[in-house]
Amino acid sequence: MGQVKNAPEKVSPLAGKPATPAVLVDVSKLVTAYYTNVPDVSVPEQRVKFGTSGHRGSAFENSFNEWHVLTISQAICQYRTQQGIDGPLFLGIDTHALSEPAFTSALEVLAANGVDVMLAGKGEYTPTPVISHAILTYNHGRDNGLADGIVVTPSHNPPDSGGFKYNPPSGGPADTRVTGWIEARANVLLQDGLKGVKRMPFERALRAAITHQHDYLNAYVSDLGNVLDMEAIRNANIGMGVDPLGGAGVNYWGPIAERYGLNLTVVNDAVDPTFRFMTVDWDGQIRMDPSSPYAMQGLIELKDRFDIAFSCDTDHDRHGIVTRSAGLLPPNHYLSVAISYLFQHRPKWSMDAAVGKTVVSSQMIDCVTAKLGRKLYEVPVGFKWFVDGLLDGSLGFGGEESAGASFLRRDGSVWTTDKDGIVPALLSAEITARMGRDPGEIYRELTREFGEPAFDRVEAPATQAQKAMLSKLSPQQVQITQLGGEKIDRVLDRAPGNGAPIGGIKVVSASGWFAARPSGTEDIYKIYAESFRGEDHLRGLLSEAQAIVDIALTEH
């Protein structure tokens, strides 16, 4: 299966350095491929496939082009009809090069199917959480005529990627039952050579009476004071630096600062579909991942200029936090701090509101949750598992190891049911203002109380067939009885919180654990591990995990 990502020879010599011309995508060739290439449905990689968050791919690889978008859009229209969803559809896009062409294709189909579509004015980009917020705001108090949404984004993926995801009336990512239906229907339309896809010319779709402009920016920005203590941030005059990484929220930060009187500086307001201003990620690719120290070099270098600095990925549903005390905080560290702070500073939240985490997130969260006297809700990877809990307030917070999170409004009602990068980013300033210490310092206090876990996530290439094998790994295939020199307590293939399959396995001992699962968005598998006994023990866990995965994949 090859080496994992943290093997020194596998980290690119370009990692953490400014992007060179050689790694920049040729946008004109990419867009041409979007419109001219036709997917071969007999090739699995070229069919419509919904991963953890929508259908993603590249026009260069025939895995994301016009045919995919037309068929998915038509399938969504048919799903809406089947479910009686007849309110407006909120449509948003990010700044990837393929997002604009995909938006055009989608609107042509939506308008031809008679769907009322809400677009941002003046071709403005729209962050994922803003679409979720718009859906929930519109649906509040309604029993019928419900709204839903589409976000055209491949999240933090490289510049040649395109992505397309559907959010039903619950406002969050669609669950597997919904995406499975849409995926199957889209592939039938693909197989039939687009027969059954309704479509009208873009200019006509844009002028249609059912196509409306919506002020996404002001609706979202004016509501932020109901989820965050903006007064505390303003009064403490917290100096904030933000790098939107050329993403969909690039024009949101100025209005946020202005409306709430914040001392906030946007350090980079460039929008460029090649993302040439990025430092490249561990593998030499450009990736707008706000939790990657390689991708975040530019902001990390500015840490001493601000009390707190932060960043969001391309669709602004993930956060990266840079503190003076610790530099870039690993996502698990910040999630632990955010949970500890929020549940002690939101008096109107229900005492029954639980803490949501994924099976690959830190056990530090378990420790913090237990101390708070709250219930832990542990689910498989994918934010869709938190939607219902955030919607009804039974979850106060939902967070993923990959730096995606959302939480309730200050009054305990729903804010968004999709990941929101903007709100956790600004929360870091609220924490600093209210506690007089930044989140890095607060995490150190947590480690003094609970111990200091060492965590890593490693990746290796995997074919579709290998990913399918890994997703079906069973506890019976794990033949070892010890992990890192300790007796194995549990081998899980289902999440403790909701009993849903985790699409892989998690092996737990007294002072460490590992989990192995295929990526839902890329042709790789991931191994996550954590040890409360230090780095050497962690390396041992990763090595044992790698051996188990290799055996499982070669046995088939």
Salt bridges, closest charged atoms under 4 A:
GLU66 OE2 - ARG199 NH2 2.56
ASP94 OD2 - HIS96 ND1 2.96
GLU108 OE1 - ARG199 NE 2.71
ASP116 OD1 - HIS212 NE2 2.61
ASP148 OD2 - ARG80 NE 2.90
ASP175 OD2 - ARG177 NH2 4.00
ASP223 OD2 - HIS133 NE2 2.79
ASP223 OD2 - ARG409 NH2 2.69
ASP229 OD2 - ARG434 NH1 3.15
ASP272 OD2 - ARG276 NE 2.90
ASP281 OD2 - ARG287 NH1 2.87
ASP283 OD2 - ARG287 NH2 2.94
ASP304 OD1 - LYS303 NZ 3.34
ASP307 OD1 - ARG324 NH1 3.40
ASP313 OD2 - ARG318 NE 3.91
ASP317 OD2 - LYS419 NZ 3.57
ASP366 OD1 - LYS357 NZ 2.71
GLU378 OE2 - LYS506 NZ 2.85
GLU400 OE1 - LYS419 NZ 3.79
GLU401 OE2 - ARG457 NH1 3.36
ASP418 OD2 - LYS165 NZ 3.03
GLU430 OE2 - ARG346 NH1 2.96
GLU445 OE2 - ARG437 NE 2.60
GLU449 OE2 - LYS371 NZ 3.17
GLU452 OE1 - ARG444 NH2 2.98
ASP456 OD2 - ARG539 NH1 3.25
GLU459 OE2 - ARG457 NH2 3.42
GLU486 OE2 - ARG533 NH1 3.33
GLU522 OE1 - ARG287 NH2 3.72
ASP523 OD1 - LYS467 NZ 3.76
GLU535 OE1 - ARG539 NH2 3.28
